[in-house]
Amino acid sequence: MELLLNLIFILAIFNFLLLAVGLYRPWIVLWWRRRQNRLQVIRLYGTLGAGLLLLAFFLSR
């Protein structure tokens, strides 16, 4: 279980790193989309990162 929590935590950190890069240059992290803007970066990577952290929190209890 600890390995799973560590993996989720590492994925969440990587996700927030992509969020920070995407806020600086959205086209780097949203290259597959036709339109890239900062709101889409926040929606995708912010929601995914928050979900991973919530999952890690509930699994650790």
C-alpha positions as CSV (number, residue, x, y, z in Angstrom):
1,M,0.0,0.0,0.0
2,E,2.9,2.3,0.8
3,L,4.3,1.8,-2.7
4,L,0.9,2.7,-4.3
5,L,0.7,5.9,-2.1
6,N,4.3,6.9,-3.1
7,L,3.5,6.3,-6.8
8,I,0.3,8.4,-6.6
9,F,2.2,11.2,-4.8
10,I,5.0,11.2,-7.4
11,L,2.4,11.3,-10.2
12,A,0.7,14.2,-8.4
13,I,4.0,16.1,-8.2
14,F,4.8,15.5,-11.8
15,N,1.3,16.7,-12.7
16,F,1.7,19.9,-10.8
17,L,5.0,20.4,-12.5
18,L,3.2,20.1,-15.9
19,L,0.7,22.5,-14.6
20,A,3.4,25.1,-13.8
21,V,5.0,24.6,-17.2
22,G,1.6,24.8,-18.9
23,L,0.8,28.1,-17.3
24,Y,4.0,29.5,-18.7
25,R,3.7,27.9,-22.2
26,P,0.4,26.1,-22.8
27,W,1.4,24.6,-26.1
28,I,4.1,22.5,-24.5
29,V,1.7,20.4,-22.4
30,L,-1.4,20.6,-24.7
31,W,0.3,19.9,-28.0
32,W,-2.4,17.4,-29.1
33,R,-5.2,20.0,-28.9
34,R,-6.2,22.4,-31.7
35,R,-6.4,25.3,-29.3
36,Q,-4.2,25.7,-26.2
37,N,-4.8,28.2,-23.5
38,R,-4.1,28.5,-19.8
39,L,-7.7,27.8,-18.8
40,Q,-7.5,24.4,-20.4
41,V,-4.2,23.7,-18.7
42,I,-5.8,24.5,-15.3
43,R,-8.8,22.4,-16.0
44,L,-6.9,19.3,-17.2
45,Y,-3.8,19.2,-15.0
46,G,-5.3,21.0,-11.9
47,T,-8.2,18.7,-11.7
48,L,-6.1,15.6,-12.3
49,G,-3.5,16.7,-9.7
50,A,-6.2,17.5,-7.1
51,G,-7.9,14.2,-7.8
52,L,-4.6,12.3,-7.3
53,L,-3.9,14.0,-4.0
54,L,-7.4,13.3,-2.8
55,L,-7.1,9.7,-3.8
56,A,-3.8,9.5,-1.9
57,F,-5.4,11.1,1.2
58,F,-8.3,8.7,1.3
59,L,-6.1,5.7,0.7
60,S,-3.8,6.7,3.5
61,R,-6.6,6.6,6.1
